[in-house]
């Protein structure tokens, strides 16, 4: 428990940022600094100076590059990925340590401004289940769009709405997307699609995973809408 003395200073009441979702103590210098850094990362991406030996798998003109990190890469690379995963787990409301609890490939979009503005984490899977209903029990949740549009901005922590899947119909799936994230200011630029394209090309040697063999784990409401657009079907695959 953290105690604060009332000496006429600013209000120490805890508040939740409506943009980044972080809970912090207003007026407490350390909390304010932590919030400022976290808020900046949610909006603009995580600062990333780059590595001397990078595995660059795509150059996006002058806008940025996509890097691939394997679970057997150098300790320095894996430490940075661990830091990124800790931030993403906090921002996405996931259990600490869950993201990298299995062997994963991590795809990072690094902008020309030296920030990690997009990330996709994938794993090998074999089966998934098609979605048969959107947002069951959540009548106010939006339906997936029927035409391609930019993902709307997230207010606070990303929300997950309920999905009903056909548990009696397991379907072949090769690539599981444990997480997909793009910073708020970088959305609508095709970064998520590029990352998933690279994930499908680098899942199995000599095989490009078709979109219908791609499955998503714990997608947010925005992620569900994106998955429907990217795969071309509302009955996209999900897995646990």
PASE-616942 format. One record per residue (C-alpha): y, z, x. Coordinates in steps of 0.25 Angstrom, whole numbers, padded with zeros to 4 digits, always signed. Last residue first. Example, Ala and Ser with C-alpha at 12.3 -4.5 7.8 and 13.67 -1.06 7.14 Angstrom:
-0004+0029+0055/-0018+0031+0049/
This chain:
-0083-0107-0031/-0082-0122-0035/-0074-0132-0042/-0075-0147-0045/-0065-0156-0052/-0067-0158-0067/-0053-0161-0070/-0055-0174-0062/-0048-0183-0052/-0052-0174-0040/-0038-0173-0035/-0031-0171-0049/-0041-0161-0054/-0041-0153-0041/-0026-0153-0041/-0026-0147-0055/-0036-0137-0051/-0028-0133-0039/-0016-0131-0047/-0024-0121-0056/-0029-0115-0043/-0043-0120-0038/-0054-0109-0035/-0063-0119-0027/-0062-0134-0028/-0072-0144-0027/-0073-0158-0021/-0085-0167-0024/-0077-0175-0034/-0066-0178-0024/-0076-0186-0015/-0079-0179-0002/-0077-0189+0009/-0090-0189+0018/-0092-0193+0032/-0092-0178+0037/-0091-0169+0025/-0078-0161+0020/-0068-0169+0028/-0064-0180+0019/-0064-0171+0007/-0055-0161+0014/-0046-0172+0018/-0044-0177+0004/-0042-0163-0001/-0031-0161+0009/-0024-0174+0006/-0025-0170-0009/-0019-0156-0007/-0008-0162+0001/-0004-0173-0009/+0011-0170-0009/+0012-0162-0022/+0012-0149-0015/+0018-0146-0002/+0029-0136-0007/+0018-0127-0013/+0009-0127-0002/-0004-0134-0004/-0018-0127-0006/-0032-0131-0008/-0043-0120-0007/-0058-0119-0007/-0060-0134-0009/-0075-0137-0009/-0080-0150-0004/-0094-0156-0007/-0096-0154-0022/-0108-0158-0030/-0107-0153-0045/-0112-0141-0051/-0113-0143-0067/-0117-0130-0074/-0105-0123-0069/-0095-0133-0075/-0082-0127-0072/-0071-0119-0080/-0059-0117-0072/-0049-0105-0073/-0035-0105-0067/-0031-0102-0053/-0017-0099-0051/-0010-0101-0037/-0002-0089-0033/+0013-0089-0037/+0018-0102-0043/+0011-0114-0038/+0018-0127-0038/+0013-0138-0047/+0002-0148-0040/+0008-0162-0040/+0003-0171-0051/-0008-0181-0052/-0011-0184-0067/-0020-0176-0077/-0015-0162-0073/-0025-0151-0074/-0023-0142-0086/-0013-0130-0084/-0017-0116-0086/-0011-0109-0099/-0025-0109-0106/-0032-0101-0094/-0046-0098-0100/-0052-0110-0094/-0042-0117-0084/-0048-0130-0084/-0062-0134-0089/-0074-0142-0084/-0072-0140-0069/-0083-0146-0061/-0092-0137-0053/-0095-0137-0038/-0107-0139-0028/-0109-0142-0013/-0098-0135-0006/-0091-0137+0008/-0078-0130+0010/-0064-0134+0009/-0050-0128+0011/-0038-0136+0008/-0024-0133+0013/-0010-0138+0012/+0004-0135+0017/+0001-0130+0031/+0014-0130+0037/+0019-0137+0050/+0031-0145+0043/+0023-0158+0045/+0013-0152+0035/-0001-0146+0038/-0011-0149+0027/-0023-0140+0031/-0038-0143+0027/-0048-0131+0029/-0063-0133+0030/-0070-0121+0025/-0082-0112+0029/-0082-0101+0019/-0073-0088+0018/-0061-0097+0022/-0054-0096+0008/-0060-0083+0004/-0053-0074+0014/-0044-0067+0005/-0047-0070-0009/-0039-0081-0015/-0025-0080-0022/-0020-0094-0018/-0009-0089-0009/-0017-0077-0003/-0029-0086+0000/-0020-0097+0005/-0013-0088+0015/-0026-0082+0020/-0032-0096+0021/-0020-0101+0030/-0022-0089+0039/-0037-0092+0040/-0033-0107+0043/-0024-0103+0054/-0035-0094+0060/-0045-0105+0059/-0037-0114+0067/-0035-0104+0078/-0050-0101+0078/-0054-0115+0080/-0061-0123+0070/-0075-0119+0064/-0070-0118+0049/-0064-0132+0050/-0049-0135+0049/-0044-0148+0044/-0029-0152+0046/-0021-0161+0037/-0008-0166+0042/+0007-0167+0038/+0018-0174+0032/+0021-0185+0043/+0009-0193+0038/-0002-0185+0032/-0011-0184+0044/-0025-0181+0041/-0037-0174+0047/-0030-0166+0058/-0040-0156+0065/-0029-0149+0073/-0030-0145+0088/-0016-0140+0092/-0014-0133+0079/-0003-0134+0069/+0010-0126+0067/+0006-0122+0052/+0015-0114+0043/+0009-0112+0030/+0014-0120+0018/+0027-0123+0012/+0027-0115-0001/+0015-0106+0000/+0018-0104+0015/+0033-0101+0012/+0029-0090+0002/+0019-0084+0012/+0029-0083+0023/+0040-0077+0013/+0030-0068+0007/+0026-0062+0020/+0041-0060+0024/+0044-0053+0011/+0032-0044+0012/+0036-0040+0026/+0051-0037+0021/+0047-0030+0009/+0058-0034-0001/+0049-0040-0011/+0034-0035-0009/+0024-0047-0009/+0014-0054-0019/+0013-0068-0014/+0011-0079-0025/+0018-0090-0017/+0028-0095-0028/+0030-0083-0038/+0030-0073-0027/+0023-0060-0032/+0031-0047-0031/+0029-0034-0025/+0041-0024-0027/+0048-0020-0014/+0062-0022-0020/+0072-0023-0009/+0077-0011-0001/+0083+0001-0007/+0075+0011+0002/+0063+0011-0007/+0052+0013+0003/+0040+0003+0002/+0025+0006+0002/+0014-0004+0005/+0000+0000+0000/
